[in-house]
Amino acid sequence: MTSSSLLPLIETMAKERGVESAVIIAALEDAMLTASRKYYKSSEDLRAKFNAESGQIELYAVKHIVDTVANPATEISLDADVLARLDELFPPPGPNGPKPAPEAYAW
């Protein structure tokens, strides 16, 4: 398909078939996930999610953040530069501006 939104097509198909749009979206997500697993032939934990805002089906891999990677298919390690950048992008909330996050929430 082109980069245009799938939403109008989904709504049209749902109306023609007499089903909820959510049923078609779930089927498309499952189909994308199945095709991706076959194409990438990986043991990664892949997820597919329909983005209603963009009208696209997004595919992503879920990985656990660890200090030392034992299984690259399911784990990822973040270096100090990446962690510093994450703190810039997502500063913790505070009444007088960003403050250090509690230990439980620190990167």
Secondary structure, DSSP 8 states (H G I E B T S, - for coil): --SS-SHHHHHHHHHHHT--HHHHHHHHHHHHHHHHHHHH---SEEEEEEETTTTEEEEEEE-EE-SS-S-TTTEE---HHHHHHHHHHS----TTS-----GGG--
